[in-house]
Amino acid sequence: MSALSAVWSSRLGDLSIELDAEGALTRLSFTPPAPGAAALVRLPDEHPVARALAAYFSGDLTAIDALPVAPVGTAFQRRTWAALRAIPAGSTWSYAELAAAVGSVARAVGAANGANPVALVVPCHRVIGADGSLVGYGGGLSIKRWLLQHEGALLL
């Protein structure tokens, strides 16, 4: 159970956010809450997560880097998600590069990447196909494309 469930409005739509009791992100999603879920509060503008997200969307691409995260997953998933946080804004890695960073194979890190519950802050959008193609993103490929363009990693 999260300590706080909230919604924050971004230029890409509402983000669903969950924080644990210590204030670490356990979930950040471009997916709206499930129908029938308890009413979520709007994350106040002065909240540290809201301030960091606002700065990121305003062009301070490193503003979200220091946000604490505590995603729930297997040890392998958490290791993969930690490696994702090492990919700087403006850069991309292929699934093979991510696999090499965690000592695994592309298919396994692809599955962990797809299970990432903390989108954007754990930047799974920065992982692309070996041929440079935009593949797989829970928020949708149009959001992935926008994020990579915003970060200067994709010039289309």
SULTA-V948271 format. One record per residue. N is the residue number from 0. RES is the residue in three letters. PHI is phi as a letter, one per 40 degrees, with the letter a starting at -180 (999 if undefined). PSI is psi as a letter, one per 30 degrees, with the letter a starting at -180 (* if undefined). NEAR is the number of other C-alpha atoms within 8 Angstrom. Layout:
n=N res=RES phi=PHI psi=PSI near=NEAR
n=N res=RES phi=PHI psi=PSI near=NEAR
This chain:
n=0 res=MET phi=999 psi=k near=3
n=1 res=SER phi=c psi=l near=9
n=2 res=ALA phi=c psi=f near=9
n=3 res=LEU phi=a psi=k near=9
n=4 res=SER phi=b psi=k near=11
n=5 res=ALA phi=a psi=l near=11
n=6 res=VAL phi=b psi=k near=12
n=7 res=TRP phi=b psi=k near=11
n=8 res=SER phi=c psi=k near=8
n=9 res=SER phi=b psi=l near=9
n=10 res=ARG phi=c psi=f near=5
n=11 res=LEU phi=b psi=g near=6
n=12 res=GLY phi=h psi=l near=7
n=13 res=ASP phi=c psi=k near=11
n=14 res=LEU phi=b psi=k near=13
n=15 res=SER phi=c psi=k near=15
n=16 res=ILE phi=b psi=k near=14
n=17 res=GLU phi=b psi=k near=13
n=18 res=LEU phi=b psi=k near=14
n=19 res=ASP phi=c psi=a near=13
n=20 res=ALA phi=c psi=f near=8
n=21 res=GLU phi=c psi=f near=5
n=22 res=GLY phi=g psi=g near=8
n=23 res=ALA phi=c psi=k near=11
n=24 res=LEU phi=c psi=k near=15
n=25 res=THR phi=b psi=f near=15
n=26 res=ARG phi=a psi=k near=12
n=27 res=LEU phi=a psi=k near=14
n=28 res=SER phi=b psi=k near=12
n=29 res=PHE phi=c psi=f near=11
n=30 res=THR phi=c psi=k near=8
n=31 res=PRO phi=c psi=l near=8
n=32 res=PRO phi=d psi=l near=6
n=33 res=ALA phi=c psi=k near=5
n=34 res=PRO phi=d psi=k near=4
n=35 res=GLY phi=g psi=f near=4
n=36 res=ALA phi=c psi=l near=6
n=37 res=ALA phi=d psi=k near=4
n=38 res=ALA phi=d psi=k near=4
n=39 res=LEU phi=c psi=k near=7
n=40 res=VAL phi=c psi=l near=7
n=41 res=ARG phi=c psi=k near=7
n=42 res=LEU phi=c psi=k near=9
n=43 res=PRO phi=c psi=k near=6
n=44 res=ASP phi=d psi=e near=6
n=45 res=GLU phi=c psi=f near=6
n=46 res=HIS phi=c psi=k near=8
n=47 res=PRO phi=d psi=e near=6
n=48 res=VAL phi=c psi=e near=8
n=49 res=ALA phi=c psi=e near=12
n=50 res=ARG phi=c psi=e near=10
n=51 res=ALA phi=c psi=e near=11
n=52 res=LEU phi=c psi=e near=10
n=53 res=ALA phi=c psi=e near=9
n=54 res=ALA phi=c psi=e near=11
n=55 res=TYR phi=d psi=e near=12
n=56 res=PHE phi=c psi=f near=10
n=57 res=SER phi=c psi=f near=6
n=58 res=GLY phi=h psi=f near=7
n=59 res=ASP phi=c psi=i near=8
n=60 res=LEU phi=c psi=f near=10
n=61 res=THR phi=c psi=g near=7
n=62 res=ALA phi=c psi=f near=10
n=63 res=ILE phi=c psi=f near=11
n=64 res=ASP phi=c psi=e near=7
n=65 res=ALA phi=c psi=f near=5
n=66 res=LEU phi=c psi=k near=10
n=67 res=PRO phi=c psi=k near=7
n=68 res=VAL phi=b psi=k near=8
n=69 res=ALA phi=a psi=i near=8
n=70 res=PRO phi=c psi=k near=11
n=71 res=VAL phi=c psi=k near=7
n=72 res=GLY phi=a psi=a near=7
n=73 res=THR phi=c psi=l near=6
n=74 res=ALA phi=d psi=e near=6
n=75 res=PHE phi=c psi=e near=8
n=76 res=GLN phi=c psi=e near=13
n=77 res=ARG phi=c psi=e near=11
n=78 res=ARG phi=c psi=e near=9
n=79 res=THR phi=c psi=e near=13
n=80 res=TRP phi=c psi=e near=13
n=81 res=ALA phi=c psi=e near=9
n=82 res=ALA phi=c psi=e near=11
n=83 res=LEU phi=d psi=e near=12
n=84 res=ARG phi=c psi=f near=11
n=85 res=ALA phi=c psi=f near=6
n=86 res=ILE phi=c psi=j near=11
n=87 res=PRO phi=c psi=l near=7
n=88 res=ALA phi=d psi=k near=10
n=89 res=GLY phi=g psi=f near=8
n=90 res=SER phi=b psi=l near=8
n=91 res=THR phi=b psi=l near=10
n=92 res=TRP phi=b psi=l near=11
n=93 res=SER phi=c psi=l near=11
n=94 res=TYR phi=c psi=e near=14
n=95 res=ALA phi=c psi=e near=10
n=96 res=GLU phi=c psi=e near=8
n=97 res=LEU phi=c psi=e near=15
n=98 res=ALA phi=c psi=e near=13
n=99 res=ALA phi=c psi=e near=9
n=100 res=ALA phi=c psi=f near=8
n=101 res=VAL phi=b psi=g near=9
n=102 res=GLY phi=g psi=h near=6
n=103 res=SER phi=b psi=a near=9
n=104 res=VAL phi=b psi=l near=9
n=105 res=ALA phi=d psi=e near=10
n=106 res=ARG phi=c psi=e near=7
n=107 res=ALA phi=c psi=e near=9
n=108 res=VAL phi=c psi=f near=14
n=109 res=GLY phi=c psi=e near=9
n=110 res=ALA phi=c psi=e near=8
n=111 res=ALA phi=c psi=e near=12
n=112 res=ASN phi=c psi=e near=11
n=113 res=GLY phi=c psi=f near=10
n=114 res=ALA phi=c psi=g near=7
n=115 res=ASN phi=d psi=j near=12
n=116 res=PRO phi=c psi=f near=10
n=117 res=VAL phi=b psi=i near=13
n=118 res=ALA phi=d psi=l near=13
n=119 res=LEU phi=g psi=e near=8
n=120 res=VAL phi=c psi=e near=10
n=121 res=VAL phi=c psi=j near=11
n=122 res=PRO phi=c psi=i near=10
n=123 res=CYS phi=c psi=f near=13
n=124 res=HIS phi=c psi=f near=11
n=125 res=ARG phi=c psi=g near=12
n=126 res=VAL phi=b psi=k near=10
n=127 res=ILE phi=b psi=l near=13
n=128 res=GLY phi=c psi=l near=10
n=129 res=ALA phi=d psi=f near=8
n=130 res=ASP phi=c psi=g near=4
n=131 res=GLY phi=g psi=g near=7
n=132 res=SER phi=c psi=l near=7
n=133 res=LEU phi=c psi=j near=9
n=134 res=VAL phi=b psi=k near=7
n=135 res=GLY phi=f psi=j near=7
n=136 res=TYR phi=a psi=k near=10
n=137 res=GLY phi=d psi=e near=6
n=138 res=GLY phi=c psi=f near=9
n=139 res=GLY phi=h psi=k near=8
n=140 res=LEU phi=c psi=f near=10
n=141 res=SER phi=c psi=e near=6
n=142 res=ILE phi=c psi=e near=9
n=143 res=LYS phi=d psi=e near=12
n=144 res=ARG phi=d psi=e near=10
n=145 res=TRP phi=c psi=e near=8
n=146 res=LEU phi=c psi=e near=9
n=147 res=LEU phi=c psi=e near=13
n=148 res=GLN phi=c psi=e near=11
n=149 res=HIS phi=d psi=e near=8
n=150 res=GLU phi=c psi=f near=10
n=151 res=GLY phi=g psi=g near=9
n=152 res=ALA phi=c psi=f near=11
n=153 res=LEU phi=b psi=j near=8
n=154 res=LEU phi=b psi=j near=5
n=155 res=LEU phi=b psi=* near=3
